[in-house]
Structure formats: structure tokens, C-alpha cells
Amino acid sequence: MSDLLDLPVTTLQGESTTLGSLIGGRVALVVNVASRCGLTPQYTQLEALHREYSERGFTVLGVPCNQFAEQEPGTAEEIEGFCSTTYGVTFPMTEKLEVNGEDADPLFQRLRETPDPAGEAGDVQWNFEKFLVGSDGAVLGRFRPRTDPDAPEVRTAIEAALS
């Protein structure tokens, strides 16, 4: 699965890199995010997880997406300003990507193959769907949008990936 780490990504600041370089050999929780969603307050929990586990080799990776009710309409600068000012976000973020459909980014084409705890793979359901990616590029888990980032099952998966 290490080829997942070789996939090209562009940061929110417009820098071209790879997933592996962006997450820097860390375990990552990859989350499609949106600024105008009822689930947007999950940024608080995502940032708390990022800070709590960062020294142990963990990061959150935010992936803005405007596919769900156009809830992420802003420019890269607006998204970055909103996230840092409103939620104190310090974790890395990519440029705005498509997560479903014919124009889905290759990263999400691959992530969507991973089943959730109920055994269902396929399209991302909504904003704030979460994918746990190991430092080796293996996709270790998938958590649907309404699963809080600090839910016991998410924390247990992170802890297992870091041990």
C-alpha cells in the first residue's frame, strides 16, 4: 500500500508534494472537511487529536471538499484563515479536492475502497468522513461523518496504529 504515499497532492498553500511527504512518515487521519457544515465543529476535536498525538507520530490531514451542498465554497486563503482563526488549526491541509464521482482525486478513489466498521465501502457519505492511514500507507480504518474524531473507536484505532 506504500504507493498510496506516492500519490501527488497539493497543499492548501499551493505546494506540490506527495501524500507521504506531506504526512512525513506519520500515522494520519485523513478527513474531508468543510467550513459551512453542521459538522464543522469537529475541527476542534481534530485539532485536539493532532496536538495530543503529534509527538507520538500522528497527524490529521484536512482535505477541503465542496461536493456536499457546496459547504466549502471559499478560496484557499479563505479556508486557511477560517480554520486557523476559528478553530486554531495547525495540522496540514490540501487544496480543495473532489472525493466522489468521475473527478474524484486518486487519493479518495483509493480511500473509498476501505470499508467502514459495518463492512461498507464506496462513496464518501458527507463532510468529515475520516480515514486512518498508517505510516506505511496502509489504510487502517474508516469512520463515517457522524463519528466524532475523539470517539473511543477512533482513539483505539489511532493508539493501535501508533504502538
GIRAZI-V367527 format. One line per field, one symbol per residue. ss: DSSP state (H for helix, E for strand, - for the rest). phi: phi as a letter, one per 40 degrees, with the letter a starting at -180 (. if undefined). psi: psi as a letter, one per 40 degrees, with the letter a starting at -180 (. if undefined). A space follows every 50 residues. Layout:
ss = ???
phi = ???
psi = ???
//
This chain:
ss = -HHHHH-EEEE----EEEHHHHH---EEEEEEE--------HHHHHHHHH HHHHHH-EEEEEEE-----------HHHHHHHHHHHH----EEE------ -----HHHHHH------------------EEEE-----EEEEE------- -HHHHHHHHHHH-
phi = .ccdccccbbcccgccabddcccggccbbcbcbacbbccddcdccccccd ccbdcchbacbcbdabcbffcbcccdccccccccccbgcbccbcccbcbb gccdcddcdcccccccdcgcbhdccacgcbbcbcccgcccabbcdcccdb cdccdcccdcccc
psi = eeddeehiihideehhaiddddefeihihhhhiiefidedeedddddddd ddedeefiiihhgiheehffegeiidddddddddddefheiiiiihihei adehiddddddeehiadeehaaihdaifihhhhieeehheihhidehidf idddddddddde.
//
